[in-house]
Amino acid sequence: MRARDVGVTKKTATAGNRTTPVGRDLEAVHRFAVDLLTQRGLSDWSVFWAHSIEKSDGGGVTFGHAKRILFSAAHIAMLTPAERRDAVRHEVAHAIVGVAAGHSDVWRKQAIELGGSGAESHTVDGLQYPWYGLCPDEHGFVSVSPPGARGFVCEHDSHEEPVPVKRWKKNAKSRALDPGVKKMAETFPEPASAPVFGVGDTVHVIPYGSEEFDNAPLTVLEVGERDYLTRHVDTGDEHRVRHEMVAATSEPDDSLDPPTVSQDE
């Protein structure tokens, strides 16, 4: 191979792998989370990234049953440096005290001990989102995902049916649209999840310390990529539960780690 060919190949590869400032910020968050978990004796935990977390504007989710923390790259990208560190301490505090504790005083004390604020969530300025707007009834909305085939629709509780949104804008400069967001989700993707139950099956939530849901019987209505849409047999309420969080029987199984989930909005 001629020398000039080597130079061209190397230059092309470097350009394709270049990390953006936003990408470097997210990589720093990843390292901080891994280091903090290790410092707190949780080196067997893992940190993963998704582009965004479905049904949530939250920056992270803690899954105690799988010993993992999942961050939303799009949402973390829009936070300030201090808020990003606070989001990490927030999730690590859940991992330490157990997610069944929720945002209790026990969790808050631990978050503050880690150097966090103890805040339950962070509010991102709507103008920082890639898409934002108003529905005909002046309900504001934000989105990290582009409009679908139907465009954007408002699902506010005041509407009997979803209402099409005609007034919206795209913020092309949003950090959530930075290539670094996609790169994090591709570099640290959460392991694939495989469902073992089908529509119509009755499953039970594996105990994790919740009076309402421990061993709760649920009927599977839909099978998603990572969760089931279910209906509570006793109350009729619909809930989404991760594939790993349910079993075929309500009998306790000591071989399984208690499933715990904290999704922060």
KOLSE-179194 format. One line per field, with one value per residue: residue number from 1; residue in three letters; x, y, z of N, C-alpha, C, CB in turn. Coordinates in steps of 0.05 Angstrom, whole numbers, plus 5000, padded with zeros to 4 digits. Glycine has a CB too. Example, Ala and Ser with C-alpha at 12.3 -4.5 7.8 and 13.67 -1.06 7.14 Angstrom:
pos = [1,2]
code = [Ala,Ser]
n_east = [5264,5257]
n_north = [4886,4955]
n_up = [5156,5142]
ca_east = [5246,5273]
ca_north = [4910,4979]
ca_up = [5156,5143]
c_east = [5264,5258]
c_north = [4934,5001]
c_up = [5156,5157]
cb_east = [5226,5282]
cb_north = [4911,4988]
cb_up = [5181,5114]
***
This chain:
pos = [1,2,3,4,5,6,7,8,9,10,11,12,13,14,15,16,17,18,19,20,21,22,23,24,25,26,27,28,29,30,31,32,33,34,35,36,37,38,39,40,41,42,43,44,45,46,47,48,49,50,51,52,53,54,55,56,57,58,59,60,61,62,63,64,65,66,67,68,69,70,71,72,73,74,75,76,77,78,79,80,81,82,83,84,85,86,87,88,89,90,91,92,93,94,95,96,97,98,99,100,101,102,103,104,105,106,107,108,109,110,111,112,113,114,115,116,117,118,119,120,121,122,123,124,125,126,127,128,129,130,131,132,133,134,135,136,137,138,139,140,141,142,143,144,145,146,147,148,149,150,151,152,153,154,155,156,157,158,159,160,161,162,163,164,165,166,167,168,169,170,171,172,173,174,175,176,177,178,179,180,181,182,183,184,185,186,187,188,189,190,191,192,193,194,195,196,197,198,199,200,201,202,203,204,205,206,207,208,209,210,211,212,213,214,215,216,217,218,219,220,221,222,223,224,225,226,227,228,229,230,231,232,233,234,235,236,237,238,239,240,241,242,243,244,245,246,247,248,249,250,251,252,253,254,255,256,257,258,259,260,261,262,263,264,265]
code = [Met,Arg,Ala,Arg,Asp,Val,Gly,Val,Thr,Lys,Lys,Thr,Ala,Thr,Ala,Gly,Asn,Arg,Thr,Thr,Pro,Val,Gly,Arg,Asp,Leu,Glu,Ala,Val,His,Arg,Phe,Ala,Val,Asp,Leu,Leu,Thr,Gln,Arg,Gly,Leu,Ser,Asp,Trp,Ser,Val,Phe,Trp,Ala,His,Ser,Ile,Glu,Lys,Ser,Asp,Gly,Gly,Gly,Val,Thr,Phe,Gly,His,Ala,Lys,Arg,Ile,Leu,Phe,Ser,Ala,Ala,His,Ile,Ala,Met,Leu,Thr,Pro,Ala,Glu,Arg,Arg,Asp,Ala,Val,Arg,His,Glu,Val,Ala,His,Ala,Ile,Val,Gly,Val,Ala,Ala,Gly,His,Ser,Asp,Val,Trp,Arg,Lys,Gln,Ala,Ile,Glu,Leu,Gly,Gly,Ser,Gly,Ala,Glu,Ser,His,Thr,Val,Asp,Gly,Leu,Gln,Tyr,Pro,Trp,Tyr,Gly,Leu,Cys,Pro,Asp,Glu,His,Gly,Phe,Val,Ser,Val,Ser,Pro,Pro,Gly,Ala,Arg,Gly,Phe,Val,Cys,Glu,His,Asp,Ser,His,Glu,Glu,Pro,Val,Pro,Val,Lys,Arg,Trp,Lys,Lys,Asn,Ala,Lys,Ser,Arg,Ala,Leu,Asp,Pro,Gly,Val,Lys,Lys,Met,Ala,Glu,Thr,Phe,Pro,Glu,Pro,Ala,Ser,Ala,Pro,Val,Phe,Gly,Val,Gly,Asp,Thr,Val,His,Val,Ile,Pro,Tyr,Gly,Ser,Glu,Glu,Phe,Asp,Asn,Ala,Pro,Leu,Thr,Val,Leu,Glu,Val,Gly,Glu,Arg,Asp,Tyr,Leu,Thr,Arg,His,Val,Asp,Thr,Gly,Asp,Glu,His,Arg,Val,Arg,His,Glu,Met,Val,Ala,Ala,Thr,Ser,Glu,Pro,Asp,Asp,Ser,Leu,Asp,Pro,Pro,Thr,Val,Ser,Gln,Asp,Glu]
n_east = [5017,5011,5043,5012,4961,4955,4955,4908,4869,4876,4863,4809,4786,4796,4765,4714,4708,4709,4698,4646,4638,4592,4587,4634,4621,4580,4608,4641,4603,4588,4636,4640,4595,4606,4653,4634,4597,4633,4665,4628,4622,4595,4613,4597,4554,4526,4530,4488,4464,4410,4378,4334,4287,4231,4165,4180,4210,4253,4322,4346,4343,4339,4352,4345,4339,4370,4418,4435,4442,4407,4416,4386,4409,4395,4367,4402,4442,4420,4423,4455,4526,4530,4479,4481,4518,4490,4446,4471,4487,4437,4415,4452,4445,4394,4409,4441,4408,4365,4313,4260,4253,4240,4231,4243,4257,4300,4325,4336,4371,4415,4427,4443,4486,4521,4536,4498,4438,4390,4344,4284,4277,4299,4285,4282,4292,4242,4254,4302,4294,4292,4244,4186,4124,4054,3988,3921,3892,3927,3963,4027,4082,4138,4191,4238,4240,4227,4168,4116,4082,4032,4044,4054,4016,3971,3961,3936,3901,3853,3832,3787,3801,3865,3893,3911,3973,3988,4020,4084,4156,4222,4283,4342,4391,4391,4422,4407,4403,4453,4507,4535,4499,4471,4516,4531,4487,4494,4544,4542,4496,4436,4432,4399,4331,4290,4224,4184,4132,4065,4010,3952,3971,3978,4016,4062,4086,4153,4173,4195,4193,4148,4085,4039,4051,4081,4082,4036,3981,3981,3952,3976,3973,3997,4059,4119,4182,4217,4185,4122,4054,4006,3947,3923,3899,3865,3852,3844,3873,3920,3988,4057,4108,4174,4204,4237,4216,4174,4144,4121,4094,4070,4100,4156,4222,4283,4328,4327,4345,4315,4270,4277,4257,4270,4245,4260,4231]
n_north = [4976,5044,5102,5149,5129,5105,5150,5177,5139,5137,5190,5192,5154,5177,5223,5202,5180,5220,5253,5293,5356,5351,5295,5283,5305,5270,5222,5233,5235,5181,5157,5180,5159,5103,5103,5124,5085,5042,5062,5060,5007,4979,4953,4912,4930,4958,5009,5037,5064,5098,5127,5158,5154,5115,5141,5178,5239,5236,5233,5186,5115,5066,4999,4952,4897,4879,4901,4950,5016,5059,5111,5167,5192,5236,5269,5277,5304,5355,5377,5419,5421,5414,5393,5346,5316,5313,5283,5233,5221,5218,5171,5132,5134,5111,5059,5045,5047,5017,5010,5006,5040,5088,5159,5172,5196,5167,5154,5207,5226,5194,5209,5262,5253,5232,5277,5301,5339,5321,5329,5310,5311,5343,5403,5417,5471,5484,5505,5484,5435,5390,5394,5433,5462,5485,5461,5465,5481,5509,5478,5464,5428,5384,5349,5297,5267,5262,5286,5238,5197,5219,5268,5313,5301,5322,5295,5310,5306,5333,5326,5286,5254,5245,5306,5338,5373,5435,5479,5483,5481,5469,5461,5465,5470,5444,5408,5356,5336,5327,5290,5261,5242,5200,5167,5151,5120,5079,5059,5042,5005,4980,4912,4863,4844,4789,4767,4720,4707,4709,4745,4746,4712,4701,4734,4744,4796,4797,4797,4859,4893,4925,4942,4945,4919,4872,4805,4814,4796,4798,4808,4795,4842,4865,4852,4881,4908,4911,4908,4888,4905,4906,4884,4895,4843,4847,4902,4923,4963,4988,4971,4980,4934,4911,4857,4825,4830,4799,4735,4667,4647,4663,4647,4658,4664,4648,4647,4688,4756,4809,4848,4916,4981,5047,5103,5166,5228]
n_up = [5000,4984,5013,5014,5012,5061,5094,5078,5093,5149,5163,5148,5182,5232,5229,5227,5276,5312,5373,5398,5435,5468,5469,5497,5546,5562,5564,5607,5647,5648,5665,5716,5741,5741,5772,5821,5836,5844,5886,5926,5938,5899,5853,5821,5793,5733,5681,5633,5570,5538,5480,5494,5549,5549,5557,5595,5620,5647,5672,5686,5703,5754,5761,5805,5806,5764,5774,5751,5721,5680,5635,5603,5546,5514,5550,5593,5566,5561,5611,5660,5678,5735,5746,5718,5747,5795,5779,5772,5824,5847,5824,5840,5895,5898,5884,5927,5974,5959,5913,5927,5968,5946,5937,5990,6058,6074,6025,6007,6046,6036,5983,5992,6025,5988,5963,5933,5916,5935,5909,5876,5821,5759,5726,5659,5616,5571,5521,5508,5488,5430,5402,5411,5433,5428,5442,5413,5457,5487,5516,5535,5505,5501,5466,5454,5411,5341,5303,5291,5241,5246,5262,5318,5377,5427,5490,5536,5599,5598,5548,5511,5469,5435,5413,5353,5345,5321,5326,5332,5342,5317,5349,5325,5347,5395,5447,5453,5403,5386,5355,5393,5429,5404,5396,5448,5463,5427,5440,5493,5500,5532,5553,5512,5521,5535,5526,5562,5569,5543,5510,5549,5588,5659,5705,5760,5802,5821,5889,5917,5959,5958,5981,5951,5902,5908,5891,5862,5820,5750,5686,5622,5571,5526,5492,5497,5472,5515,5559,5590,5577,5624,5661,5725,5762,5806,5814,5764,5741,5692,5679,5663,5662,5670,5632,5664,5715,5730,5747,5736,5780,5846,5887,5929,5904,5920,5889,5856,5845,5881,5843,5829,5813,5795,5766,5745,5740]
ca_east = [5000,5027,5042,4990,4936,4954,4948,4879,4854,4878,4848,4781,4778,4796,4742,4690,4706,4713,4678,4637,4638,4569,4595,4654,4607,4566,4628,4649,4581,4591,4659,4634,4576,4620,4672,4619,4587,4656,4672,4608,4621,4576,4629,4583,4533,4534,4517,4481,4452,4390,4375,4315,4273,4203,4145,4192,4228,4274,4349,4357,4326,4355,4340,4358,4339,4391,4442,4443,4431,4403,4413,4376,4430,4383,4359,4426,4456,4408,4427,4480,4545,4522,4455,4488,4530,4468,4430,4485,4485,4409,4411,4469,4431,4374,4423,4451,4387,4343,4293,4234,4252,4230,4244,4238,4277,4324,4339,4345,4394,4437,4435,4458,4512,4538,4542,4476,4419,4367,4321,4272,4279,4310,4268,4297,4278,4229,4266,4326,4287,4292,4217,4168,4101,4029,3965,3900,3882,3950,3979,4054,4093,4166,4196,4265,4236,4213,4140,4111,4066,4009,4054,4052,3989,3969,3946,3929,3878,3828,3822,3776,3818,3889,3888,3935,3987,3996,4039,4108,4181,4245,4308,4364,4415,4388,4443,4395,4406,4482,4514,4545,4476,4468,4540,4530,4467,4504,4568,4535,4467,4427,4430,4373,4312,4273,4199,4178,4103,4050,3984,3933,3983,3978,4043,4063,4109,4172,4174,4218,4188,4124,4060,4019,4057,4094,4065,4011,3975,3977,3947,3991,3956,4015,4087,4137,4210,4230,4165,4094,4031,3990,3924,3922,3876,3847,3843,3837,3892,3940,4015,4079,4129,4196,4203,4251,4204,4152,4148,4096,4082,4074,4117,4182,4244,4308,4349,4325,4349,4290,4270,4270,4260,4264,4247,4259,4220]
ca_north = [5000,5068,5118,5168,5115,5102,5176,5182,5120,5145,5215,5186,5140,5196,5241,5187,5172,5244,5257,5321,5365,5338,5268,5282,5309,5245,5202,5241,5226,5152,5150,5189,5139,5078,5107,5127,5058,5026,5073,5053,4978,4968,4948,4892,4944,4968,5034,5036,5089,5097,5154,5170,5134,5116,5151,5194,5260,5233,5229,5159,5094,5047,4972,4937,4868,4873,4916,4968,5042,5067,5139,5178,5209,5261,5286,5284,5324,5381,5387,5434,5403,5407,5377,5319,5302,5308,5260,5209,5216,5211,5143,5115,5133,5090,5033,5039,5043,5000,5027,5005,5063,5110,5184,5175,5210,5149,5159,5234,5228,5181,5226,5286,5243,5229,5303,5310,5359,5307,5336,5286,5314,5368,5414,5428,5492,5473,5515,5469,5410,5392,5402,5443,5477,5487,5449,5486,5491,5522,5460,5462,5402,5382,5322,5292,5250,5277,5279,5213,5199,5236,5293,5313,5302,5328,5275,5322,5293,5348,5318,5259,5241,5261,5329,5344,5397,5449,5500,5472,5489,5452,5474,5450,5473,5429,5389,5330,5327,5324,5263,5247,5228,5174,5151,5139,5098,5056,5049,5029,4997,4961,4885,4855,4832,4769,4760,4691,4704,4720,4758,4728,4698,4714,4734,4756,4813,4786,4816,4877,4911,4942,4930,4945,4903,4846,4782,4823,4782,4815,4795,4808,4852,4868,4845,4901,4901,4907,4906,4879,4921,4887,4894,4884,4825,4856,4930,4930,4983,4979,4978,4969,4922,4899,4828,4811,4836,4781,4706,4653,4640,4683,4635,4671,4648,4660,4647,4712,4781,4825,4869,4942,5001,5075,5120,5193,5247]
ca_up = [5000,4982,5037,5013,5018,5090,5105,5073,5110,5177,5166,5146,5206,5254,5227,5232,5305,5328,5394,5401,5463,5482,5473,5518,5571,5569,5572,5634,5665,5650,5683,5743,5752,5746,5794,5845,5844,5854,5912,5946,5940,5879,5829,5805,5779,5706,5672,5605,5559,5517,5469,5513,5564,5541,5577,5617,5614,5668,5663,5692,5716,5768,5761,5826,5800,5745,5783,5729,5718,5652,5632,5578,5535,5505,5573,5608,5550,5564,5638,5666,5690,5763,5746,5709,5770,5814,5768,5777,5853,5851,5817,5857,5921,5895,5883,5954,5995,5949,5900,5940,5987,5932,5944,6019,6073,6074,5999,6006,6064,6022,5961,6002,6035,5965,5952,5916,5927,5946,5893,5862,5792,5748,5705,5636,5601,5547,5496,5502,5475,5401,5392,5432,5422,5443,5429,5409,5484,5500,5533,5525,5502,5492,5456,5444,5387,5319,5300,5276,5217,5253,5273,5347,5387,5456,5505,5562,5611,5592,5521,5509,5449,5428,5395,5336,5351,5296,5332,5344,5330,5321,5357,5312,5363,5420,5453,5451,5375,5381,5349,5416,5443,5390,5400,5475,5463,5411,5453,5518,5499,5552,5542,5502,5540,5521,5540,5565,5571,5520,5515,5562,5611,5685,5717,5787,5807,5841,5911,5920,5981,5953,5992,5929,5879,5914,5884,5850,5796,5728,5661,5601,5549,5503,5496,5485,5468,5541,5581,5585,5586,5639,5676,5752,5764,5828,5812,5736,5731,5673,5687,5647,5679,5654,5629,5686,5740,5736,5745,5732,5805,5867,5908,5930,5892,5932,5870,5839,5859,5881,5822,5838,5791,5801,5742,5756,5720]
c_east = [5018,5022,5018,4964,4933,4945,4919,4862,4853,4862,4818,4771,4776,4772,4716,4686,4709,4690,4671,4639,4615,4576,4615,4641,4593,4585,4638,4628,4583,4613,4653,4615,4589,4639,4657,4607,4610,4664,4653,4604,4602,4590,4616,4559,4544,4518,4513,4467,4431,4388,4356,4300,4243,4185,4157,4209,4252,4301,4359,4336,4345,4339,4356,4360,4362,4417,4452,4429,4430,4399,4401,4396,4419,4377,4384,4442,4445,4412,4453,4500,4538,4498,4462,4500,4509,4451,4444,4483,4457,4405,4428,4458,4409,4387,4432,4429,4365,4321,4266,4231,4241,4245,4237,4260,4303,4340,4351,4370,4418,4446,4451,4485,4532,4547,4521,4458,4396,4342,4310,4274,4292,4292,4285,4280,4268,4242,4292,4320,4288,4266,4200,4146,4077,4007,3943,3890,3905,3964,4006,4064,4122,4171,4226,4264,4221,4184,4136,4094,4042,4017,4054,4023,3991,3951,3939,3903,3852,3817,3811,3792,3843,3883,3913,3946,3996,4016,4063,4133,4202,4269,4332,4389,4413,4411,4433,4398,4435,4489,4525,4524,4472,4492,4539,4511,4477,4529,4562,4505,4460,4424,4402,4357,4294,4248,4195,4148,4090,4024,3965,3944,3980,4005,4041,4088,4127,4175,4199,4213,4165,4099,4039,4025,4071,4074,4038,4006,3968,3971,3961,3972,3972,4043,4104,4165,4224,4210,4139,4075,4013,3966,3924,3896,3855,3835,3834,3855,3912,3968,4034,4100,4150,4194,4215,4237,4181,4159,4120,4081,4087,4091,4145,4203,4270,4331,4349,4330,4323,4291,4261,4275,4253,4267,4241,4251,4226]
c_north = [5025,5086,5137,5155,5111,5128,5182,5164,5129,5170,5210,5173,5159,5214,5227,5181,5197,5247,5287,5330,5353,5309,5265,5287,5284,5223,5208,5232,5196,5144,5157,5168,5113,5081,5110,5101,5041,5036,5065,5022,4965,4964,4927,4904,4954,4993,5032,5061,5082,5125,5170,5147,5137,5125,5167,5216,5258,5227,5201,5141,5074,5020,4955,4907,4860,4887,4934,4995,5049,5097,5146,5198,5236,5280,5295,5306,5352,5393,5403,5414,5395,5389,5348,5303,5295,5285,5234,5201,5207,5181,5124,5113,5112,5062,5025,5032,5024,5017,5027,5028,5088,5136,5191,5191,5193,5153,5187,5238,5216,5198,5250,5277,5239,5255,5315,5330,5346,5315,5311,5288,5340,5377,5427,5449,5481,5481,5501,5442,5413,5401,5411,5459,5477,5473,5471,5497,5502,5504,5457,5433,5404,5353,5320,5275,5267,5270,5254,5218,5218,5263,5291,5315,5308,5308,5284,5309,5307,5340,5290,5242,5258,5283,5335,5371,5410,5471,5488,5481,5468,5469,5458,5451,5458,5409,5360,5318,5323,5295,5247,5232,5200,5156,5137,5116,5074,5043,5033,5021,4978,4934,4879,4841,4813,4763,4730,4686,4717,4733,4738,4714,4714,4711,4747,4773,4801,4806,4833,4898,4930,4929,4927,4924,4876,4823,4789,4807,4801,4799,4810,4816,4856,4861,4865,4891,4895,4904,4894,4902,4901,4901,4880,4868,4835,4884,4938,4952,4971,4988,4966,4958,4909,4869,4814,4814,4817,4752,4693,4646,4662,4672,4649,4652,4661,4661,4672,4737,4797,4847,4896,4962,5028,5091,5148,5212,5275]
c_up = [5000,5007,5037,5019,5048,5103,5102,5090,5139,5182,5166,5172,5230,5253,5234,5261,5323,5348,5397,5430,5480,5488,5495,5545,5580,5577,5600,5655,5669,5669,5712,5756,5759,5770,5821,5855,5856,5882,5934,5948,5921,5853,5810,5790,5752,5699,5642,5596,5538,5505,5487,5527,5559,5564,5600,5606,5633,5656,5668,5704,5729,5770,5781,5820,5781,5752,5760,5731,5689,5650,5604,5568,5527,5528,5589,5593,5554,5592,5640,5678,5719,5764,5737,5732,5791,5805,5774,5807,5861,5846,5834,5885,5920,5897,5911,5973,5985,5937,5912,5960,5973,5939,5973,6032,6074,6048,5999,6023,6050,5998,5970,6013,6012,5952,5934,5930,5941,5931,5878,5832,5784,5725,5683,5622,5575,5521,5489,5488,5444,5389,5415,5419,5440,5427,5427,5436,5500,5520,5520,5523,5494,5483,5448,5419,5366,5317,5284,5252,5222,5263,5304,5355,5417,5470,5533,5573,5604,5564,5522,5490,5443,5408,5379,5344,5325,5301,5347,5329,5335,5328,5347,5329,5390,5423,5451,5423,5368,5374,5373,5432,5430,5395,5427,5476,5447,5425,5478,5519,5521,5539,5533,5523,5524,5537,5541,5568,5547,5529,5527,5586,5636,5698,5745,5790,5828,5864,5912,5942,5978,5963,5970,5908,5884,5909,5871,5824,5773,5703,5639,5578,5524,5511,5482,5482,5495,5564,5571,5593,5599,5652,5703,5755,5785,5824,5784,5724,5712,5682,5666,5666,5661,5653,5654,5713,5748,5733,5742,5757,5826,5890,5907,5919,5901,5912,5853,5856,5859,5860,5834,5815,5802,5776,5751,5734,5729]
cb_east = [4981,5019,5068,4990,4936,4981,4964,4873,4865,4907,4856,4776,4797,4822,4740,4689,4728,4715,4688,4608,4636,4543,4607,4677,4586,4549,4652,4654,4553,4595,4684,4621,4553,4637,4688,4596,4576,4680,4673,4581,4613,4551,4657,4574,4522,4529,4534,4463,4473,4362,4364,4295,4279,4194,4130,4208,4215,4267,4367,4380,4308,4361,4341,4345,4313,4383,4463,4437,4447,4380,4440,4348,4444,4358,4340,4444,4454,4379,4427,4475,4573,4517,4434,4508,4552,4451,4426,4515,4493,4391,4417,4498,4420,4358,4447,4467,4374,4332,4291,4230,4279,4200,4234,4234,4268,4316,4319,4323,4389,4429,4409,4442,4508,4523,4568,4460,4409,4364,4327,4243,4251,4339,4249,4305,4297,4200,4271,4341,4259,4300,4203,4184,4094,4021,3955,3877,3869,3941,3965,4073,4077,4186,4178,4282,4220,4228,4125,4097,4056,3991,4036,4068,3973,3958,3961,3926,3881,3834,3845,3747,3802,3911,3880,3927,4011,3971,4026,4107,4190,4251,4308,4369,4420,4361,4454,4366,4394,4498,4536,4558,4450,4465,4565,4522,4441,4512,4586,4541,4460,4400,4439,4376,4296,4290,4175,4193,4093,4044,3972,3922,4013,3956,4064,4061,4101,4199,4173,4223,4212,4122,4049,4017,4074,4104,4060,4011,3951,4001,3916,4013,3944,4014,4093,4136,4225,4248,4161,4088,4018,4007,3897,3925,3884,3862,3865,3809,3905,3934,4021,4091,4116,4223,4219,4279,4194,4128,4162,4101,4092,4047,4120,4189,4242,4316,4347,4297,4371,4286,4251,4285,4241,4282,4226,4285,4190]
cb_north = [5000,5084,5134,5182,5087,5093,5198,5177,5092,5150,5234,5168,5117,5212,5252,5161,5152,5269,5246,5324,5396,5340,5256,5303,5332,5236,5202,5271,5234,5140,5165,5217,5134,5069,5133,5148,5044,5028,5104,5066,4970,4987,4940,4868,4967,4946,5059,5011,5107,5087,5152,5189,5136,5089,5127,5176,5288,5211,5248,5162,5080,5057,4959,4941,4860,4882,4896,4956,5064,5051,5153,5191,5196,5255,5271,5259,5317,5380,5364,5458,5416,5433,5389,5321,5319,5334,5264,5212,5241,5227,5138,5127,5161,5093,5034,5063,5069,4981,5019,4978,5068,5114,5207,5148,5215,5119,5155,5254,5214,5153,5236,5299,5217,5212,5302,5287,5377,5315,5358,5284,5312,5364,5435,5405,5516,5480,5545,5463,5401,5364,5378,5461,5465,5516,5424,5474,5468,5547,5431,5478,5384,5391,5315,5278,5224,5273,5302,5193,5172,5223,5317,5337,5275,5357,5248,5353,5292,5377,5320,5260,5236,5242,5354,5345,5392,5460,5522,5442,5517,5435,5478,5460,5502,5415,5393,5330,5348,5334,5263,5267,5245,5179,5168,5160,5108,5066,5072,5047,4986,4971,4865,4838,4853,4744,4774,4679,4716,4699,4770,4708,4692,4702,4749,4735,4842,4780,4800,4891,4927,4949,4947,4972,4918,4845,4765,4853,4762,4833,4794,4788,4879,4898,4815,4926,4923,4930,4933,4853,4937,4874,4889,4907,4797,4855,4949,4939,4997,4988,4967,4991,4901,4907,4819,4822,4864,4788,4695,4627,4613,4692,4605,4679,4647,4644,4623,4714,4798,4838,4861,4950,4994,5086,5111,5201,5242]
cb_up = [5024,4957,5041,4986,5003,5101,5093,5043,5108,5185,5144,5122,5213,5254,5198,5216,5311,5310,5421,5391,5464,5466,5447,5514,5567,5545,5552,5636,5653,5621,5673,5743,5732,5721,5790,5842,5819,5835,5910,5939,5967,5876,5835,5822,5795,5685,5679,5599,5547,5527,5440,5498,5594,5530,5588,5635,5615,5686,5676,5710,5694,5796,5733,5852,5789,5717,5792,5702,5734,5639,5636,5582,5511,5489,5591,5613,5520,5558,5658,5685,5690,5778,5728,5686,5783,5817,5738,5770,5869,5832,5788,5858,5928,5869,5864,5964,6003,5971,5871,5955,5998,5938,5925,6032,6102,6076,5976,6015,6091,6013,5946,6025,6051,5944,5937,5906,5904,5975,5873,5870,5779,5738,5717,5616,5596,5546,5499,5528,5483,5389,5377,5452,5395,5448,5445,5394,5499,5514,5535,5541,5483,5514,5433,5466,5394,5293,5287,5294,5208,5274,5265,5359,5382,5460,5506,5561,5641,5592,5501,5501,5422,5418,5412,5307,5371,5283,5350,5346,5341,5295,5389,5284,5369,5421,5481,5459,5356,5405,5327,5435,5440,5360,5397,5496,5450,5383,5460,5542,5472,5564,5562,5477,5556,5515,5527,5589,5598,5500,5489,5543,5605,5703,5699,5809,5815,5827,5937,5894,5986,5923,6015,5917,5861,5943,5908,5844,5800,5723,5656,5590,5558,5493,5487,5500,5453,5547,5593,5600,5562,5661,5661,5773,5771,5855,5821,5734,5755,5645,5715,5628,5698,5667,5604,5689,5740,5718,5771,5717,5815,5878,5904,5958,5861,5956,5852,5827,5845,5909,5800,5863,5768,5824,5720,5768,5716]
***
